[in-house]
Amino acid sequence: MQTIEIDFDVFKEITLRRKTENVSPNDVLREVFSLDPKIEDAFSDSPREYPWVTKGVSFPHDTEFRATHKGKMYNGIV
């Protein structure tokens, strides 16, 4: 898979144009460019797994986190 760099304003606009969480950024761009939806996406009922991206760092699906706050340990999974 290729990656492209976009600035934060472009990322926000793509995110705002997603009608539901099942609409990928690629789906948004295909619509903007008037391209037909991909065939496998049009019939897919399975949820998509998106990485969590913050401050330029991408955390893949199932990344585990842990942190201590005010003496208490917290765990989380993306």
Order of alpha helices (4+ residues) and beta strands (2+ residues): alpha-alpha-alpha-beta-beta-beta-beta
